[in-house]
């Protein structure tokens, strides 16, 4: 056999193997329906919209259950959900597009663009009576990379695991906004005004030393505005939403799409009801001043739109055959940014919120990452599988090696159910090697 023929056969075999990786067994995938329907029957779940896809397109998409207990209206596959922290990945990619264009460097200090961060300090002592505190100057500068990876030391507003930091944020916000929650703001305030005002809130720790979940992506949302000289919603639309055909993704919904927004539900006396929150207007995507573009938590979207976004990362940076980001940038996303950093875990938020033991140990530049040592848990995908979720119980995962995506959107608060975990296991088990 000639060397040329041999090389051709090897390449052909590799090509066939890659194609085989993307196969999803629809019969196995039927387990998703059984699991979700059982959860709905047991009243553990009101409903959900799910999607499974591979690098070639959507393989499975279905809506389950009742989305509005007042009207008995059922979920639809094109329903629009508040995706909260799933906004973070989109902001991260926007930052990387600026980086690709040579307009920023990932290890630039944030003060280069937002001068209010020039003199950051670290919390020392806190007075519970009046929320006064003492702090010491930080010896290190906060960088863009640290904001992307939650290692800057910046806390998280209303859900911070440290009561003192949360109280300081709250007191500071009272000077310029009534809303108790910066993320879901419906007031006459911009993200720039908020970030500038909150820049002097003390840090948890020295930048780069630990992982602390924070509002870093909201800071980066404002940085995008500073560098691009465009409002964040405009930049997203031009650079991400239009190229990726994300036609139903917005900070604030157009009038004609408001009816597709799913209400947030909770349970009371084992009955589903519309959730309300005295800290903020739950209807912020359709009400209020509509001028606060929170890069860490502000978007609403559909499962199809978010599939379009995730499909880039299992296609080497391409969308429908066209380059969206470079392959090199795409590869960079899957490099764990946390090795050598102590305390990877998120602080325990307490009852009804995220627990430290369930939070990621690996983090790339835009997502949580499954590491080799995490695979012992099973049912999470291969090494490098990316994942995250949102405050209202939306979540996703995407395996760049076996080329599949799973998305489950719910819209609930103060509800503990394992449907997202079961959904992921079912999808992973349906992939034919």
SEMARKE-219750 format. One record per residue (C-alpha): x, y, z. Coordinates in Angstrom, 2 decimals, m for minus. Layout:
N
[votor [X; Y; Z]]
...
//
This chain:
433
[votor [0.00; 0.00; 0.00]]
[votor [1.37; 3.39; m0.96]]
[votor [1.91; 6.04; 1.74]]
[votor [m0.58; 8.41; 0.06]]
[votor [m3.37; 5.79; 0.09]]
[votor [m2.60; 4.94; 3.72]]
[votor [m2.79; 8.59; 4.80]]
[votor [m6.09; 8.98; 2.93]]
[votor [m7.58; 5.96; 4.69]]
[votor [m6.45; 7.23; 8.09]]
[votor [m8.00; 10.63; 7.46]]
[votor [m11.20; 8.98; 6.25]]
[votor [m11.37; 6.90; 9.43]]
[votor [m10.88; 9.99; 11.59]]
[votor [m13.66; 11.75; 9.71]]
[votor [m16.03; 8.83; 10.25]]
[votor [m15.22; 8.74; 13.94]]
[votor [m16.02; 12.42; 14.35]]
[votor [m19.35; 11.95; 12.63]]
[votor [m20.19; 9.06; 14.91]]
[votor [m19.55; 11.19; 17.96]]
[votor [m22.54; 13.40; 17.27]]
[votor [m25.16; 10.64; 17.12]]
[votor [m27.98; 10.80; 19.65]]
[votor [m30.19; 7.76; 20.24]]
[votor [m33.75; 9.12; 20.17]]
[votor [m35.13; 5.97; 21.79]]
[votor [m32.83; 6.46; 24.77]]
[votor [m33.69; 10.14; 24.78]]
[votor [m37.34; 9.24; 25.41]]
[votor [m36.26; 8.83; 29.04]]
[votor [m36.38; 12.64; 29.24]]
[votor [m40.13; 12.62; 28.65]]
[votor [m40.77; 9.92; 31.23]]
[votor [m38.71; 11.67; 33.90]]
[votor [m40.26; 15.10; 33.37]]
[votor [m43.82; 13.79; 33.08]]
[votor [m43.35; 11.81; 36.32]]
[votor [m42.08; 14.95; 38.09]]
[votor [m45.08; 16.93; 36.86]]
[votor [m47.48; 14.17; 37.94]]
[votor [m45.91; 14.19; 41.42]]
[votor [m46.24; 18.00; 41.49]]
[votor [m42.50; 18.41; 41.93]]
[votor [m42.39; 20.38; 38.70]]
[votor [m44.89; 22.71; 37.06]]
[votor [m43.36; 22.30; 33.62]]
[votor [m40.37; 23.04; 31.44]]
[votor [m39.10; 23.48; 27.90]]
[votor [m36.18; 21.30; 26.86]]
[votor [m33.91; 21.06; 23.84]]
[votor [m31.25; 18.58; 22.76]]
[votor [m29.00; 19.18; 19.80]]
[votor [m25.68; 18.32; 18.23]]
[votor [m23.22; 20.15; 16.01]]
[votor [m25.56; 19.76; 13.02]]
[votor [m28.78; 21.08; 14.52]]
[votor [m31.66; 20.54; 16.95]]
[votor [m32.45; 16.86; 17.49]]
[votor [m35.22; 17.13; 20.09]]
[votor [m37.33; 19.96; 21.45]]
[votor [m40.45; 19.73; 23.61]]
[votor [m42.58; 21.67; 26.09]]
[votor [m44.05; 20.08; 29.22]]
[votor [m46.67; 21.14; 31.75]]
[votor [m48.57; 24.28; 32.75]]
[votor [m46.82; 27.64; 32.80]]
[votor [m49.66; 29.71; 34.26]]
[votor [m51.85; 28.16; 37.01]]
[votor [m54.32; 31.05; 36.75]]
[votor [m55.16; 30.35; 33.11]]
[votor [m53.97; 26.72; 32.75]]
[votor [m51.93; 27.89; 29.77]]
[votor [m49.42; 25.25; 28.67]]
[votor [m45.74; 25.77; 27.94]]
[votor [m44.72; 26.30; 24.30]]
[votor [m41.31; 25.60; 22.78]]
[votor [m40.95; 29.26; 21.73]]
[votor [m41.70; 30.68; 25.19]]
[votor [m39.37; 33.40; 26.46]]
[votor [m37.63; 32.90; 29.83]]
[votor [m35.61; 35.14; 32.13]]
[votor [m32.19; 33.48; 31.84]]
[votor [m30.46; 35.55; 34.57]]
[votor [m26.85; 34.30; 35.02]]
[votor [m26.89; 32.59; 31.65]]
[votor [m26.36; 36.18; 30.46]]
[votor [m22.80; 35.89; 31.77]]
[votor [m21.57; 33.65; 28.97]]
[votor [m22.88; 36.08; 26.36]]
[votor [m21.11; 39.00; 28.03]]
[votor [m17.94; 36.91; 28.21]]
[votor [m18.03; 36.21; 24.48]]
[votor [m18.62; 39.91; 23.81]]
[votor [m15.44; 40.64; 25.80]]
[votor [m13.51; 38.05; 23.79]]
[votor [m14.68; 39.60; 20.53]]
[votor [m13.23; 42.92; 21.69]]
[votor [m10.07; 41.04; 22.60]]
[votor [m9.91; 39.41; 19.16]]
[votor [m10.24; 42.87; 17.62]]
[votor [m7.23; 44.04; 19.63]]
[votor [m9.22; 46.63; 21.57]]
[votor [m8.47; 45.15; 25.01]]
[votor [m6.08; 42.69; 26.65]]
[votor [m7.42; 40.08; 29.04]]
[votor [m4.85; 40.94; 31.69]]
[votor [m5.45; 44.68; 31.49]]
[votor [m6.35; 46.23; 34.86]]
[votor [m10.01; 47.24; 34.85]]
[votor [m9.04; 50.71; 36.12]]
[votor [m7.58; 51.40; 32.66]]
[votor [m11.18; 51.62; 31.39]]
[votor [m13.19; 52.36; 34.56]]
[votor [m11.11; 54.70; 36.71]]
[votor [m13.35; 54.26; 39.75]]
[votor [m11.59; 50.93; 40.37]]
[votor [m8.20; 52.59; 40.79]]
[votor [m8.01; 52.32; 44.58]]
[votor [m9.72; 49.08; 45.60]]
[votor [m9.74; 47.98; 49.22]]
[votor [m10.31; 44.73; 51.13]]
[votor [m12.81; 44.41; 53.96]]
[votor [m11.31; 44.08; 57.45]]
[votor [m13.99; 44.78; 60.08]]
[votor [m17.76; 45.30; 59.85]]
[votor [m20.13; 47.00; 62.32]]
[votor [m23.50; 45.23; 62.28]]
[votor [m25.34; 48.17; 63.90]]
[votor [m24.80; 50.76; 61.19]]
[votor [m23.06; 48.84; 58.36]]
[votor [m19.90; 50.87; 58.86]]
[votor [m16.63; 49.10; 58.17]]
[votor [m12.87; 49.33; 58.00]]
[votor [m10.76; 48.20; 55.07]]
[votor [m7.19; 48.07; 53.85]]
[votor [m5.76; 48.92; 50.40]]
[votor [m5.47; 46.04; 47.96]]
[votor [m1.94; 45.28; 46.84]]
[votor [m3.06; 43.94; 43.45]]
[votor [m5.07; 45.30; 40.52]]
[votor [m8.30; 43.73; 39.28]]
[votor [m7.92; 42.43; 35.72]]
[votor [m10.43; 41.61; 32.99]]
[votor [m9.49; 37.92; 33.21]]
[votor [m10.26; 37.89; 36.94]]
[votor [m13.67; 39.45; 36.31]]
[votor [m14.39; 36.74; 33.73]]
[votor [m13.47; 33.99; 36.17]]
[votor [m14.90; 35.36; 39.45]]
[votor [m11.47; 35.68; 41.03]]
[votor [m11.43; 39.49; 41.38]]
[votor [m12.70; 39.51; 44.97]]
[votor [m15.82; 41.51; 44.02]]
[votor [m18.93; 40.31; 45.84]]
[votor [m22.45; 39.67; 44.59]]
[votor [m24.90; 42.29; 45.65]]
[votor [m28.09; 40.71; 47.02]]
[votor [m26.95; 37.05; 47.08]]
[votor [m23.47; 37.48; 48.50]]
[votor [m22.47; 34.68; 50.84]]
[votor [m20.89; 37.17; 53.25]]
[votor [m23.52; 39.15; 55.14]]
[votor [m21.23; 42.14; 55.68]]
[votor [m20.50; 42.58; 51.96]]
[votor [m24.18; 42.19; 51.12]]
[votor [m25.12; 44.84; 53.71]]
[votor [m22.51; 47.27; 52.37]]
[votor [m23.81; 46.81; 48.82]]
[votor [m27.36; 47.42; 49.99]]
[votor [m26.48; 50.58; 51.91]]
[votor [m24.47; 51.93; 49.00]]
[votor [m27.28; 51.28; 46.51]]
[votor [m29.81; 53.15; 48.62]]
[votor [m28.04; 56.38; 47.68]]
[votor [m28.93; 56.05; 44.00]]
[votor [m31.69; 53.45; 43.56]]
[votor [m34.69; 52.12; 45.44]]
[votor [m34.51; 48.60; 44.02]]
[votor [m33.00; 46.10; 46.38]]
[votor [m31.54; 44.09; 43.50]]
[votor [m29.22; 45.58; 40.94]]
[votor [m29.53; 42.68; 38.48]]
[votor [m33.22; 42.98; 37.75]]
[votor [m33.51; 46.74; 37.76]]
[votor [m36.54; 48.58; 36.37]]
[votor [m35.48; 52.04; 37.64]]
[votor [m34.17; 55.17; 35.94]]
[votor [m30.55; 54.09; 36.37]]
[votor [m27.88; 52.89; 33.92]]
[votor [m25.38; 50.09; 34.47]]
[votor [m22.57; 52.66; 34.23]]
[votor [m24.02; 54.75; 37.05]]
[votor [m24.44; 51.66; 39.21]]
[votor [m20.94; 50.28; 38.61]]
[votor [m19.28; 53.64; 39.29]]
[votor [m21.19; 53.97; 42.56]]
[votor [m20.39; 50.44; 43.68]]
[votor [m16.71; 50.46; 42.70]]
[votor [m15.65; 51.44; 46.23]]
[votor [m17.43; 48.52; 47.94]]
[votor [m14.60; 46.54; 49.59]]
[votor [m13.40; 43.25; 48.12]]
[votor [m13.62; 39.83; 49.73]]
[votor [m9.92; 39.19; 49.18]]
[votor [m6.92; 40.18; 47.08]]
[votor [m7.64; 39.90; 43.33]]
[votor [m6.63; 36.56; 41.87]]
[votor [m6.29; 34.69; 45.16]]
[votor [m9.66; 32.94; 45.44]]
[votor [m12.85; 32.15; 43.57]]
[votor [m15.76; 34.29; 44.80]]
[votor [m18.93; 34.48; 42.72]]
[votor [m19.61; 38.16; 42.07]]
[votor [m20.89; 40.92; 39.79]]
[votor [m17.74; 40.92; 37.70]]
[votor [m19.67; 40.29; 34.49]]
[votor [m21.84; 43.35; 35.19]]
[votor [m18.64; 45.37; 35.50]]
[votor [m17.54; 43.92; 32.15]]
[votor [m20.91; 44.80; 30.64]]
[votor [m20.15; 48.43; 31.39]]
[votor [m16.57; 48.01; 30.13]]
[votor [m18.02; 46.89; 26.78]]
[votor [m19.98; 50.14; 26.63]]
[votor [m16.87; 52.18; 27.44]]
[votor [m14.66; 50.48; 24.84]]
[votor [m17.23; 50.09; 22.05]]
[votor [m18.95; 53.44; 22.70]]
[votor [m22.27; 51.61; 22.30]]
[votor [m24.95; 50.64; 24.79]]
[votor [m24.67; 47.01; 25.79]]
[votor [m27.98; 46.02; 24.21]]
[votor [m26.88; 47.57; 20.91]]
[votor [m23.49; 45.84; 21.00]]
[votor [m25.10; 42.46; 21.77]]
[votor [m27.59; 42.88; 18.94]]
[votor [m24.98; 43.80; 16.33]]
[votor [m22.15; 41.51; 17.38]]
[votor [m23.94; 38.45; 18.78]]
[votor [m27.72; 38.26; 18.37]]
[votor [m27.99; 39.11; 14.67]]
[votor [m25.01; 36.99; 13.51]]
[votor [m26.28; 34.00; 15.54]]
[votor [m29.94; 34.49; 14.57]]
[votor [m30.96; 34.96; 18.20]]
[votor [m34.17; 36.73; 17.27]]
[votor [m35.91; 36.34; 20.64]]
[votor [m33.14; 37.43; 23.03]]
[votor [m33.43; 40.82; 24.72]]
[votor [m32.84; 42.78; 27.88]]
[votor [m36.35; 44.19; 27.56]]
[votor [m38.99; 42.57; 25.37]]
[votor [m40.68; 44.34; 22.47]]
[votor [m44.39; 44.87; 23.00]]
[votor [m45.37; 42.22; 20.47]]
[votor [m43.40; 39.52; 22.35]]
[votor [m44.44; 40.30; 25.92]]
[votor [m47.17; 37.62; 25.97]]
[votor [m44.53; 34.95; 25.37]]
[votor [m42.75; 35.75; 28.65]]
[votor [m43.18; 32.90; 31.13]]
[votor [m44.38; 33.89; 34.63]]
[votor [m42.19; 32.93; 37.58]]
[votor [m43.87; 30.30; 39.76]]
[votor [m43.53; 29.04; 43.31]]
[votor [m45.51; 26.63; 45.50]]
[votor [m47.68; 27.40; 48.49]]
[votor [m49.56; 24.63; 50.33]]
[votor [m48.46; 22.32; 47.52]]
[votor [m50.19; 24.49; 44.90]]
[votor [m48.46; 26.43; 42.15]]
[votor [m48.86; 30.20; 42.20]]
[votor [m47.34; 33.28; 40.57]]
[votor [m44.21; 34.35; 42.43]]
[votor [m43.72; 37.93; 43.63]]
[votor [m40.66; 39.50; 45.23]]
[votor [m40.62; 42.61; 47.41]]
[votor [m36.94; 43.22; 46.57]]
[votor [m37.53; 43.95; 42.90]]
[votor [m40.11; 44.03; 40.11]]
[votor [m40.37; 40.46; 38.81]]
[votor [m41.73; 41.85; 35.55]]
[votor [m38.61; 43.91; 34.78]]
[votor [m38.29; 42.53; 31.19]]
[votor [m41.58; 44.22; 30.24]]
[votor [m41.99; 47.05; 32.79]]
[votor [m40.05; 50.02; 34.13]]
[votor [m37.58; 52.44; 32.59]]
[votor [m35.84; 49.75; 30.52]]
[votor [m32.40; 51.36; 30.53]]
[votor [m30.38; 49.10; 32.87]]
[votor [m28.39; 46.52; 30.87]]
[votor [m27.01; 44.03; 33.39]]
[votor [m24.27; 41.98; 31.73]]
[votor [m24.38; 39.40; 34.50]]
[votor [m28.06; 38.61; 34.68]]
[votor [m30.36; 40.79; 32.59]]
[votor [m31.33; 38.83; 29.45]]
[votor [m34.42; 36.86; 28.48]]
[votor [m34.31; 34.24; 25.73]]
[votor [m35.65; 30.99; 24.24]]
[votor [m34.14; 27.49; 24.18]]
[votor [m33.65; 27.74; 20.41]]
[votor [m31.79; 31.05; 20.64]]
[votor [m29.53; 29.73; 23.36]]
[votor [m28.86; 26.59; 21.32]]
[votor [m27.67; 28.83; 18.47]]
[votor [m25.29; 30.51; 20.91]]
[votor [m23.92; 27.26; 22.37]]
[votor [m23.60; 25.60; 18.96]]
[votor [m20.62; 27.87; 18.26]]
[votor [m18.55; 26.17; 20.94]]
[votor [m19.06; 22.61; 19.68]]
[votor [m18.30; 23.75; 16.13]]
[votor [m14.82; 25.21; 16.69]]
[votor [m16.09; 28.79; 16.80]]
[votor [m18.33; 28.57; 13.73]]
[votor [m22.04; 29.19; 13.25]]
[votor [m23.60; 27.58; 10.18]]
[votor [m20.18; 27.18; 8.66]]
[votor [m19.11; 30.80; 9.16]]
[votor [m16.49; 31.95; 11.65]]
[votor [m18.00; 33.66; 14.67]]
[votor [m14.91; 33.49; 16.85]]
[votor [m11.57; 32.01; 15.91]]
[votor [m10.76; 28.36; 16.67]]
[votor [m7.93; 29.60; 18.91]]
[votor [m10.34; 31.74; 20.91]]
[votor [m12.77; 28.84; 21.10]]
[votor [m10.02; 26.55; 22.41]]
[votor [m9.08; 29.17; 25.01]]
[votor [m12.60; 29.04; 26.44]]
[votor [m12.07; 25.45; 27.56]]
[votor [m8.86; 26.02; 29.47]]
[votor [m9.44; 25.85; 33.21]]
[votor [m8.50; 29.23; 34.66]]
[votor [m8.55; 28.14; 38.32]]
[votor [m5.60; 25.81; 38.96]]
[votor [m3.54; 27.01; 41.91]]
[votor [m6.38; 29.08; 43.36]]
[votor [m7.57; 28.04; 46.79]]
[votor [m11.23; 27.86; 47.74]]
[votor [m12.81; 27.16; 44.38]]
[votor [m16.20; 26.73; 45.96]]
[votor [m18.84; 29.37; 46.14]]
[votor [m19.70; 30.49; 49.66]]
[votor [m22.74; 28.71; 50.98]]
[votor [m25.73; 30.94; 50.35]]
[votor [m28.01; 29.15; 52.76]]
[votor [m31.44; 27.59; 52.58]]
[votor [m33.12; 27.67; 49.19]]
[votor [m30.01; 28.80; 47.34]]
[votor [m26.93; 27.30; 45.79]]
[votor [m24.80; 25.11; 48.01]]
[votor [m21.04; 25.20; 47.84]]
[votor [m20.65; 21.48; 47.39]]
[votor [m22.64; 21.50; 44.15]]
[votor [m20.78; 24.36; 42.47]]
[votor [m18.09; 24.01; 39.81]]
[votor [m14.47; 23.30; 40.49]]
[votor [m13.42; 24.19; 36.98]]
[votor [m14.04; 27.49; 35.21]]
[votor [m13.02; 28.68; 31.77]]
[votor [m13.36; 32.20; 30.45]]
[votor [m17.13; 31.97; 30.05]]
[votor [m18.52; 28.84; 31.71]]
[votor [m18.09; 26.22; 34.37]]
[votor [m16.04; 23.27; 33.07]]
[votor [m16.17; 19.57; 33.87]]
[votor [m12.65; 18.47; 34.80]]
[votor [m11.29; 14.96; 34.54]]
[votor [m11.53; 14.52; 38.31]]
[votor [m15.19; 15.64; 38.24]]
[votor [m16.14; 12.87; 35.82]]
[votor [m16.16; 10.36; 38.68]]
[votor [m19.64; 11.68; 39.48]]
[votor [m20.90; 10.38; 36.13]]
[votor [m23.70; 11.69; 33.93]]
[votor [m22.07; 15.07; 33.30]]
[votor [m20.45; 14.57; 29.91]]
[votor [m16.79; 14.32; 28.99]]
[votor [m13.88; 16.43; 30.18]]
[votor [m14.33; 20.03; 29.05]]
[votor [m18.14; 19.93; 29.03]]
[votor [m19.30; 23.46; 29.70]]
[votor [m22.28; 24.36; 31.85]]
[votor [m24.05; 27.03; 33.87]]
[votor [m27.48; 28.07; 35.04]]
[votor [m29.65; 31.01; 36.03]]
[votor [m31.44; 32.34; 39.08]]
[votor [m34.89; 31.32; 37.80]]
[votor [m33.82; 27.70; 37.17]]
[votor [m32.67; 27.71; 33.59]]
[votor [m29.57; 25.69; 32.78]]
[votor [m27.44; 24.28; 29.97]]
[votor [m24.52; 21.99; 29.20]]
[votor [m22.54; 21.41; 26.02]]
[votor [m19.96; 18.71; 25.36]]
[votor [m17.34; 19.88; 22.82]]
[votor [m15.86; 16.40; 22.47]]
[votor [m18.97; 14.33; 21.84]]
[votor [m20.68; 17.31; 20.19]]
[votor [m24.03; 17.61; 21.95]]
[votor [m26.01; 20.26; 23.80]]
[votor [m28.74; 20.05; 26.43]]
[votor [m30.90; 22.97; 27.59]]
[votor [m33.70; 22.94; 30.15]]
[votor [m35.65; 26.09; 30.94]]
[votor [m37.88; 26.39; 33.99]]
[votor [m39.10; 29.56; 35.68]]
[votor [m39.38; 29.02; 39.42]]
[votor [m38.30; 30.39; 42.79]]
[votor [m37.94; 28.75; 46.21]]
[votor [m38.39; 25.35; 44.60]]
[votor [m36.04; 22.43; 45.09]]
[votor [m36.23; 19.78; 42.37]]
[votor [m33.66; 17.59; 40.62]]
[votor [m35.23; 17.64; 37.14]]
[votor [m32.26; 19.50; 35.63]]
[votor [m29.80; 16.92; 36.93]]
[votor [m31.99; 14.03; 35.73]]
[votor [m32.38; 15.71; 32.35]]
[votor [m28.60; 15.99; 31.96]]
[votor [m28.07; 12.34; 32.87]]
[votor [m30.71; 11.24; 30.36]]
[votor [m29.17; 13.32; 27.57]]
[votor [m25.63; 12.12; 28.33]]
[votor [m26.79; 8.48; 28.31]]
[votor [m28.45; 8.96; 24.92]]
[votor [m25.19; 9.84; 23.17]]
[votor [m23.94; 6.95; 21.05]]
[votor [m20.17; 6.60; 21.11]]
//
